[in-house]
Amino acid sequence: MQRAIRFHRNCPTCGRPLHIPIDLYGKLVRCHGCNAEFRATGEETSRPMGQQAPQHNTLDFRVDSLLAAAERQLEEKMDRHCQDAGNGMRALRRGTINR
């Protein structure tokens, strides 16, 4: 069995080192450490030697990023919940659900 070719990238939110399969390059992925979503690119490794990527490892930045990710997840769940509730209300109006 062949092993998948991977590239290395640090999570832009928590800084965790990740090994991402090459077939996910350019797609949205989630960090398995903080669950933040980001586009899998090699931006960090494509800089010229000696030039470092900007560091966003300050505590404030990390907290803000994690809160934003949590807020997005909550909004997605609320949207799904409201959609499900709306479907239930329509079924009640049609009389396909017993009250």
N, C-alpha and C positions, 0 to 999 in steps of 0.2 A: 504494500500500500504506500502510495506517495504521500509525503507530508505537504500540506499547503504552504505555498510561499507567502511569507508575511512581511510587513514593514512595521517599523517602530514609530510610535507617536506617543507623546504624553497627553493625557487628558487636559484640555484647556481650562477646565474648572478646578479639578483637585490636584492636577499635576502627576497623577499616577501613570507609570510607564505601561503602555499597552502594546500588544503584538497583534496587529490587525491583518486578517487574510487579504491578500492582494485583490481578490475578486470583489471586495467591499470598497475599494478605492473610489472616492468621489461620492459615495453614498452616505446617508445619515446613519450613524451608529450610536450606541449608548455605552458609556463607561460602566463597567461592572463594579466599580468602586463607589461612585457617587450617583450613578444613574443619569448623568448629564448627557444630553444629546448634542452631537456635533458632526460636521462633515469630515469623513475620513480622507485626509489629504496628507501629503508629505511636506507641508509648509515648513515645519520646524527643521526638517533635515535638508531642505533645499537651499539654505542660506550659505553664502560663501564662507570658507574657513575663517575663523577668527571673529565672525560677526554672529553675535548671539541673538536668539529670539527674545522679544520683550518678555519680561517676567511679570506674571500676574499672580504671584504667590502670596500677596499680602492677605492677611486674615479678612479684612473688610471685603476685598474682591471675591474671595472664596465664599464667604457667607452670602454676599449678594447673589452670586452665581447659583449657589445651592437653593436659595430662597426662590429665585426666578424659575429654576427647574421644577421645584415643588409646586409653585403656582401654576405653571403650564400643565403639570400632571393633574392638579386639582380641577382646573378648567376643563380638561379633556373628560375627566370622570363626571363632572357636573353636566357637561353637554350630553354625554351618553345617558346619564340618569334622566335628564329632562326629556330626551328623545324617547326613552323607554316609557316614561310616564305619559307623554303625549300619545304614544301608540295605545296605551291602556285606556286612556280617556276616549279615544276615537272608537275603540272596541266597545266600551260601555255605551256610547251614544248609538252605535249600530245595534246594540242588544246582543252581541256575540259573547258577552261575559255575563254570567249570573251575578247579581248584586248580593 
